[in-house]
Amino acid sequence: MREIIKLESTAGTGFFYTTTKNKKKHTAKFEINKFDPKAKKYVKFVEKKVSK
């Protein structure tokens, strides 16, 4: 029951990470601070659904 999600940078660089999350346990949108190598700093990444 894991869903593949895309964590997209809010810096507007187009950089993203992909990961999975448990659909049953975590229903809210996922947000985390991670390093964006294009912006060369830590920025907030927000969850977007992966298009199949």
N, C-alpha and C positions, 0 to 999 in steps of 0.2 A: 504493500500500500504506500509506496514512496512515489513522489511526483518530482520530475526533473524541472528545475527552475533556473532562470537566468538572473544573475545579480548584475544590474546595469549601473554604471557610474552616473552620478548626478553632476559631474563636472562637464558633461557634454562632449567628452572625447570619443564616445562610442565603444570604449573598452568594457568588457564584461567577463564575469566568471560564471561557470555553470556548477550546480550542485544539486543535491536532492533534499527533500524534506518529507516528513511524515504528514500525510494529509489529515489523518484522524486527530493527531495530537496538536498540531500547530495550524490553526485556521486563519490567523491574522497575517497581514503582509510582513515579510521579513525585511529588516533593515540592519545593516552592519557597516562599520567603518573598516575599509580595507585600502591597500595601497593601489593607486592607479599609476602605472608606469608611464603613461603618456602625459599625465599632468605632473608627474614626479612628486606626488604628495598623497597623504591619506585623505580620502573623501568618503562620503556616504554612498553606499550601494543599496539600491532598492530592488525588490523582487519584481520580475516580469515573467510572464508565462512563455515557455519555449514553444514556438510555432512548429508544428509537425508537418 
